[in-house]
Amino acid sequence: MTEQKTMAATEQPIILQRADPWIYKHDDGFYYFTASFPEYDRIEVRRASTIAGLAEAEPVVAWRKHATGMMSANIWAPEIHFIDGKWYIYFAAARTTETNDGLFDHRMFVLENASANPLEGEWVEKGQIKTMWESFALDATTFEHRGTRYLVWAQKDPDIKGNSNLYIAPMANPWTLAADGVMLTKPEYDWEATGFLVNEGAAVVGRDGRIFISYSGSATNHHYCMGLLEASEEADLMDPASWTKSPQPVLKTDEALGLFGPGHNSFTKSEDGQDDILVFHARTYKEIVGDPLYDPNRHTFVRKLQWSADGKPIFE
């Protein structure tokens, strides 16, 4: 693992060298944390009664990559969810670290654990989430709205230029789509298309009759940043016209704070349940030697999510 570089950020991370962070607050009084491990070879889960306590909590390995085959390389961006009495982890995995025309060969997979405590028991592989194409797919997240569970994910449409767009689909169960997905957004602004044309890393938060989907765009260096979609909770979420896209990034590099390439966020709640908490990764320096994907120093940050007078989240 690369030695940790000196941090100059005035806003300090809570967990070092964990990218794509996901914090889930459960009704058992614990916060559960998982994220991309720097070697991309395993999925770890830890828990604590406070967000700050996650920093010192002992991680447990939930799953390790296969020796060969589709789930044998680049284990990315796990998320842990509790659905209908069981725990699920969504993640992306590939069969090789090599790329084809600049794209990895990731697909999305699901693990299930029936234990009350997901740090115990057995994680069972439920298989690949099958979508409209067999193409680069990653960053699955799920949420329930008015009796329907949805999946939002990033995928390469073979007919659209770029790395990935965001899609939404209803689910038949936690590892199966009930219908083909529809595209919510593709990279179209410069801030989504610097280095690579990327929309990925979706996370969902709702408030006061609106649903928001944050996502990340551009290459994973200091150009990485976050955008935002919103829809009325009364709208048909499967209709792309229901969603409005911010023309500007909502979180981007802040050199004054020493935060570079913030993105791939999640949302959780404060200990007292009163505040929404933004969880994201960022580096504390700009210059990267080699491929940014293999620089391990994307750290987990948390901050209180503010809300504007007109009911929109404020990330910065």
C-alpha positions, -999 to 999 in steps of 0.1 A, spaced: 0 0 0 14 34 -9 26 54 21 0 79 33 10 114 21 9 144 44 -26 159 46 -30 197 42 -68 197 42 -84 219 68 -114 195 68 -100 162 80 -112 127 69 -127 103 93 -113 71 76 -81 70 56 -77 52 22 -114 43 18 -129 55 -15 -166 52 -26 -177 53 11 -211 40 22 -225 46 57 -259 30 66 -277 38 98 -297 8 110 -325 6 136 -303 -15 158 -284 16 169 -253 10 147 -238 26 117 -225 2 91 -196 12 68 -181 -3 37 -160 12 9 -135 4 -18 -105 -13 -3 -72 1 -18 -62 -33 -33 -97 -38 -48 -96 -74 -36 -122 -77 -8 -152 -63 8 -150 -52 44 -178 -41 68 -174 -24 101 -199 -9 126 -201 16 154 -227 33 175 -215 67 162 -202 80 129 -169 90 145 -166 56 161 -164 40 126 -128 53 124 -116 29 151 -141 1 145 -126 -33 136 -133 -43 100 -146 -77 92 -140 -93 57 -174 -101 43 -161 -115 9 -130 -119 -11 -125 -118 -48 -125 -151 -68 -92 -165 -80 -104 -164 -116 -134 -155 -136 -159 -126 -136 -155 -117 -99 -117 -119 -97 -105 -83 -102 -112 -47 -93 -138 -51 -66 -153 -16 -65 -178 5 -45 -197 -19 -22 -229 -7 -6 -247 -24 23 -285 -23 26 -311 -39 48 -341 -51 28 -370 -72 39 -352 -86 70 -319 -94 52 -286 -77 45 -274 -71 10 -242 -58 -5 -241 -44 -40 -207 -41 -57 -190 -42 -91 -163 -67 -101 -144 -76 -133 -126 -105 -147 -94 -86 -154 -76 -53 -146 -70 -48 -183 -92 -24 -203 -108 -27 -238 -109 6 -257 -104 23 -223 -132 5 -205 -130 -21 -178 -153 -52 -180 -172 -47 -147 -206 -61 -140 -228 -56 -109 -233 -83 -82 -252 -89 -50 -244 -107 -17 -270 -117 9 -267 -123 46 -297 -134 67 -279 -128 101 -292 -100 123 -256 -87 125 -240 -86 91 -205 -88 106 -215 -124 114 -231 -152 94 -226 -162 58 -226 -139 28 -242 -158 -1 -236 -148 -37 -269 -140 -54 -253 -135 -88 -251 -107 -114 -277 -81 -118 -287 -85 -154 -295 -53 -173 -303 -44 -209 -267 -50 -221 -237 -70 -213 -214 -40 -209 -194 -20 -184 -218 -16 -154 -211 -5 -118 -222 15 -88 -256 0 -81 -276 17 -54 -312 9 -43 -341 27 -27 -378 22 -20 -404 47 -29 -442 42 -24 -440 4 -24 -416 0 -53 -380 -8 -50 -357 8 -76 -321 3 -87 -300 32 -100 -267 23 -116 -241 34 -141 -236 16 -174 -221 19 -209 -247 20 -236 -229 6 -267 -246 32 -288 -237 63 -267 -202 78 -266 -185 77 -232 -179 55 -203 -212 54 -184 -246 70 -180 -271 67 -151 -302 44 -154 -331 36 -131 -353 5 -131 -379 -12 -107 -368 -44 -90 -385 -77 -87 -363 -87 -58 -330 -73 -44 -309 -89 -72 -333 -88 -102 -347 -60 -123 -384 -61 -130 -381 -42 -162 -355 -26 -185 -340 6 -172 -344 41 -186 -316 66 -188 -317 95 -164 -286 114 -174 -255 111 -196 -224 133 -196 -231 165 -215 -215 193 -195 -177 199 -195 -176 191 -158 -190 156 -164 -166 150 -193 -131 160 -183 -107 131 -190 -136 107 -194 -173 110 -201 -186 97 -168 -219 97 -148 -215 72 -119 -217 68 -82 -254 76 -76 -269 81 -41 -305 90 -32 -319 114 -5 -354 127 -1 -369 157 17 -401 178 16 -417 161 -13 -387 158 -35 -362 131 -44 -326 139 -52 -300 117 -69 -264 129 -65 -238 114 -88 -202 118 -99 -186 128 -132 -153 131 -151 -120 114 -144 -111 102 -109 -83 129 -104 -89 165 -92 -115 169 -120 -139 144 -103 -170 162 -90 -206 158 -82 -239 166 -100 -275 164 -89 -309 153 -103 -342 160 -87 -378 149 -91 -411 154 -73 -421 124 -52 -454 126 -69 -438 121 -103 -433 89 -123 -397 81 -115 -393 60 -146 -401 89 -168 -368 108 -176 -388 139 -181 -397 138 -143 -361 146 -135 -343 180 -136 -305 181 -138 -283 208 -123 -262 225 -150 -234 231 -125 -216 207 -102 -228 207 -66 -195 196 -51 -160 200 -67 -124 205 -59 -117 231 -33 -81 240 -32 -85 264 -3 -98 235 18 -72 211 3 -100 188 -10 -94 174 -45 -117 153 -66 -146 150 -41 -173 125 -51 -189 91 -50 -209 100 -20 -236 85 2 -261 99 27 -268 90 63 -285 105 94 -269 121 124 -270 102 157 -301 121 169 -318 116 135 -323 153 130 -297 160 103 -288 146 70 -251 137 67 -231 138 35 -204 111 31 -179 114 3 -143 107 -7 -116 131 -17 -78 134 -19 -59 160 1 -34 167 -28 -37 174 -65 -7 158 -82 -10 121 -87 18 98 -99 4 72 -123 -32 61 -128 -55 78 -103 -74 46 -98 -43 31 -81 -35 60 -59 -49 47 -26 -53 81 -9 -89 88 -15 -102 93 20 -137 92 36 -151 126 47 -183 135 64 -201 168 68 -236 180 76 -257 183 46 -273 218 45 -306 227 29 -315 259 11 -345 280 17 -361 265 -14 -355 229 -3 -324 219 -22 -294 202 -7 -262 223 -2 -231 202 -5 -203 227 -2 
